[in-house]
Amino acid sequence: MKKFAAALAWAALALLAACDAKAPPPVPEIRPVRAAVATARTEGEPVSLTGHIRARKEENLAFRIDGRMTARRVDVGRVVRPGEVIAELDRQPQQDTVRAAQAGLAAAQAALHEAANNMERQQVLVRQGWSTRVQYDATEKAYQSAKAAVDATTAVLHTAEDHLAYSHLLADSAGAVTATGAEAGEVVRAGQTIVTVAQDSGTDAVFDVPASLMRQVSPEAVISIALTDDPTVRTTGRVREVAPQADPVTRSFQVKVGLAEQPDTMRLGATVTGQAHMLAISGIELPATALTTAETRPAVWVVDPKTQQVSLRPIELQRQGASSIVVSSGLEGGELVVTTGVHALRPGQKVRVQEAAS
């Protein structure tokens, strides 16, 4: 009986040994992950702002003198040419002033003629001894005064004629009327805007830019401009003028972008969207989910493309945000970095990359 039990035990041990010899080794765990290719950015993120189209030069036309406006020849939308009559004042007061100046000049010229004759007579009398030097000096003084009076009245006449010409308001350059400031029959003062003309000297897209963006967008950048209500209407431009001082209310800076070409449907006053790229960030930008730690230092998991194994790589951060990080050192361009599942990895573990983004 004892011999039978011993034989049975040996048989069981042999059977267990045979089973152990045939058991396959355990399959290493391959964890699926998502990854991104580390790429140094050559272009900054795009930024968009809303602005409007404005003429590069706008001119407020006004009379140089006061008066009652009898006619306004143009309305909003009218295209004017240089020298075209825009509006007229009542000419009667200026015409009366011109006539009065002409009469004053005629009287001064007559007085000058008389003074000149007296001067000639005094010269003869002094030479013949029939007049004194004092009388001659008085006659010469009267002549010089009459001559000065002619000069003064001539100037008054020229001023009166200029004022008469100012009763017609003329366009200085070609352009379109965008606004009016007075109607026929009104009494207007000198300098009061009668019409506003957008000159045909180019157009700008005008934007109010926050101070933070002023530092992040190159002044030499090419700006893409599109109609807000129809993005298919597009053009480009470059910064032409930047306000040196921020708006006291909005604290933003007005930036004018000169358009290279103006599509016909991109009219004055139209709302447009301008897009530019910020200055490129030095370093490699990755999703914030790629960040982990190695001995209290920031690190990322790098995938070996040959073995599909991961290794923990310490890095230096330039910037860390809620959605992204910027790596200043520790990574090379083209390396594959795990972006999800970083907390479940261990050094040397094999992974299966489900998606690689650049």
Stockholm file with secondary structure:
# STOCKHOLM 1.0

chainA/1-358         MKKFAAALAWAALALLAACDAKAPPPVPEIRPVRAAVATARTEGEPVSLTGHIRARKEENLAFRIDGRMTARRVDVGRVVRPGEVIAELDRQPQQDTVRAAQAGLAAAQAALHEAANNMERQQVLVRQGWSTRVQYDATEKAYQSAKAAVDATTAVLHTAEDHLAYSHLLADSAGAVTATGAEAGEVVRAGQTIVTVAQDSGTDAVFDVPASLMRQVSPEAVISIALTDDPTVRTTGRVREVAPQADPVTRSFQVKVGLAEQPDTMRLGATVTGQAHMLAISGIELPATALTTAETRPAVWVVDPKTQQVSLRPIELQRQGASSIVVSSGLEGGELVVTTGVHALRPGQKVRVQEAAS
#=GR chainA/1-358 SS CHHHHHHHHHHHHHHHHHHHHHCCCCCCCEEEEEEEECCBCSSCCEEEEEEEEEESCEEEEECSSCEEEEEECCCTTCEECTTCEEEEECCHHHHHHHHHHHHHHHHHHHHHHHHHHHHHHHHHHHHHTSSCHHHHHHHHHHHHHHHHHHHHHHHHHHHHHHHHHTTEEECSSCEEEEEECCCTTCEECTTCEEEEEEESSCEEEEEEEEHHHHTTSCTTCEEEEEESSCTTSEEEEEEEEECSSCCTTTCEEEEEEEESCCCTTSCTTCEEEEEEECCCCSSEEEEGGGCEEETTEEEEEEECTTTCBEEEEECEEEEECSSEEEEEESCCTTCEEEEECGGGCCTTCEEEEEEEEC
#=GC SS_cons         CHHHHHHHHHHHHHHHHHHHHHCCCCCCCEEEEEEEECCBCSSCCEEEEEEEEEESCEEEEECSSCEEEEEECCCTTCEECTTCEEEEECCHHHHHHHHHHHHHHHHHHHHHHHHHHHHHHHHHHHHHTSSCHHHHHHHHHHHHHHHHHHHHHHHHHHHHHHHHHTTEEECSSCEEEEEECCCTTCEECTTCEEEEEEESSCEEEEEEEEHHHHTTSCTTCEEEEEESSCTTSEEEEEEEEECSSCCTTTCEEEEEEEESCCCTTSCTTCEEEEEEECCCCSSEEEEGGGCEEETTEEEEEEECTTTCBEEEEECEEEEECSSEEEEEESCCTTCEEEEECGGGCCTTCEEEEEEEEC
//
